[in-house]
Amino acid sequence: MKRLHVHVTVENLEKTIHFYSKMFGQEPTVLKKDYAKWMLEDPLVNFAVSNRSKQKGVDHLGIQVESEEELKAVQKALLEAESPIKEEVCTSCCYAKSDKYWVEDPDGVVWEAFHSLETIPTYAEPLLNVIESQQACCA
């Protein structure tokens, strides 16, 4: 099963969390000092907000998958779209370790296709830890 992912950069995280909690009828599934995520079943979407970027608004869109096989199928579709793809294996971001593919549509809209492997306690691990964890995770 695939789930639409939307990440929005916001100015006031507290007000935004209040707004979307009311709009979605539920509290965030993940709540951190700089990030919140709702894993909604209706509509089927992974909706995240953060205050980590200066540029406000839609940060990127994405497709979250539940398996490595689904991620490979999305990768194949992205290759057929003939747009450059950036691959990230065992990367740490948004309080999760994931395998990802990044691509831009013809107008520059950024899309992320990803399979989350596990949760982590930080938004992103320091570079040294990422290198060490990639070696351990993906060896």
BELCOR-V540724 format. One record per helix or strand of 2 or more residues. SS is the DSSP state (a for helix, b for strand). FROM is the first residue (numbers start at 1). TO is the last residue. Records with the same first field share a line. If there is no record, write none. Layout:
# BELCOR-V540724
SS=FROM-TO ; FROM-TO
This chain:
# BELCOR-V540724
b=2-9 ; 30-32 ; 35-41 ; 44-50 ; 57-65 ; 86-93 ; 96-104 ; 110-119
a=13-24 ; 68-80 ; 127-138
